[in-house]
Amino acid sequence: MAGELGVLNALDVAKTQWYHFTAIVIAGMGFFTDAYDLFCISLVTKLLGRIYYSDPTAPKPGTLPPNVQAAVTGVALCGTLAGQLFFGWLGDKLGRKKVYGITLILMVVCSLASGLSFGASAKGVMATLCFFRFWLGFGIGGDYPLSATIMSEYANKKTRGAFIAAVFAMQGFGIMAGGIVALIVSAGFDHKYKVPSYQENPQASLVLPQFDYVWRIVLMFGALPAALTYYWRMKMPETARYTALVAKNAKQAATDMSKVLKVELEAEEERVQKITEADSNKYGLFSKEFAKRHGLHLVGTTTTWFLLDIAFYSQNLFQKDIFSAIGWIPPAKEMNAIHEVYKIARAQTLIALCSTVPGYWFTVALIDYMGRFAIQLMGFFFMTVFMFALAIPYDHWTKKENRIGFVVMYSLTFFFANFGPNATTFVVPAEIFPARLRSTCHGISAAAGKAGAIVGAFGFLYAAQSKDPTKTDKGYPTGIGIKNSLIMLGVINFAGMLFTLLVPESKGKSLEELSGENEDGAEGIELPASARTVPV
């Protein structure tokens, strides 16, 4: 391997210091907001059904019709997929920092706008909500490739995996924060308006327009963390790898990183020119050279993320059934509108606290010891095992005395998703591709993941319906049943394990080593002694 630029080498061998943590917080708060915005909708869909689709003469409170439910929960995922592709590409064209600001503004504006959804009819309110949720998702989509790329380009090579995983782990706190905000808001309203359950008095169980504010406050709160980090995002300098290897501005890269690292770095203009003009650094995304060097890697990162997200997002289907089955959430008619929000939020917060958050931080702690490959393979393996363990004796788990066992197994599946492929599929694409295509390739991989999420959330919403037409949810056709759905998910996780074999191990190597960016043109360039000695 030929020599590396002094400024990049300085970043690679830098000891963990304060700027690493500020980068984690700045990029991580974006992710915190993403998770909050994407997952908080599931807390309020039942309330939306009660407010806009209730018939006081019906024995049960109103729920969103299947097509509206799918649109409200899924439109943000579609926006995210589009945003990942668009902003991923833009991040390589305009620079990480510029695009980072745009995505943040979009998220703040659309969070506020989705809480201000208006309309004379239920349809009108849902349509405006879906419109703003799509653009909110579009902004969130941009955060995926940019947060990962910025963190990987700032990190040192020894702890890079932990830093990128720490940014992703903020997702767990975002999900938890969504639950906590909904708990506080619903507790406050419950304290002020003491209302009977739907069973006792259908009309009095819903106080309008006051209860209409609940879901709006929960959705609008997502603008706060994003707005708070805007100033810090704009103060962060562009990453040295973009400035030197893509923008070809050696002087600016050295100046920026001298400030960040608090050391003197010289601008190596000749070397930057030589490296960037080498043949190995000129091929584009659709070239034969890219296919030869990184084609299988891209297939590996896209397929594993796609397969993982099918399993990961299908959990939302089973969650409400599981909560109802173990008695965490009583039947809808036994609660008033606010109690229902409170109970759903409490269940989601407990799941996040006990299984989601710990899984992420296990990855952060161990990724630079075990390596990405081992964690991803192990995660997929255990997800396969637990899915089959739930599916094959499914009738056994439905009996009342075995329900706690079902919840434990179910939680373990998601613990190993987070201490496994959910984190590693985010980390690896930010490391193995060349700087000028890094954000684009991460965006493509993430978009494949979101396509899997759409299949998981909607394909399985229909697939998991009972084979017996009398037992399906209102408005849905018959499906293959939960047992067969779980078997399918087990097979999908097994396929994820196989496709993991295409993904290279990136532990402990510099980004340029992984992407082959300092080959050819850097040959014959003498390295300064200081850059040659690499402390381990």
Buried (B, 14 or more C-beta within 10 A) or exposed (E): EBBBBBBBBBBBBBEEEEBBEBBBBBBBBBBBBBBBBBBBBBBBBBBBBBBBBBEEEEEBBBBBBBEBBBBBBBBBBBBBBBBBBBBBBBBBEBBBBBBBBBBBEBBBBBBBBBBEBEEEEBEEBBBBBBBBBBBBBBBBBBBBBBBBBBBBBBBBBBBBBBBBBBBBBBBBBBBBBBBBBBBBBBBEBBEEBEBEBBBEEBEBBBBEEEBBBBBBBBBBBBBBBBBEBBEEBEEBBBBBBBBBBBBBBBBBBBBBBBEBBEEEBEBBBEBBEBBBEBEBBEBEBEEEEBBEBBEBBBBBBBBBBBBBBBBBBBBBBBBBEBBBBBEBBBEBBEBBBBBBBBBBBBBBBBBBBBBBBBBBBBBBBBBBEBBBBBBBBBBBBBBBBBBBBBBEEBEEBEEEEEBEBBBEBBBBBBBBBBBBBBBBBBBBBBBBBBBBBBBBBBBBBBBBBBBBBBBBBBBBBBBBBBEEEEEBBEEBEBBBBBBBBBBBBBBBBBBBBEBBEBBBBBBBBBBBBBBBBBBBBBEEBEBEEEBEEEEE
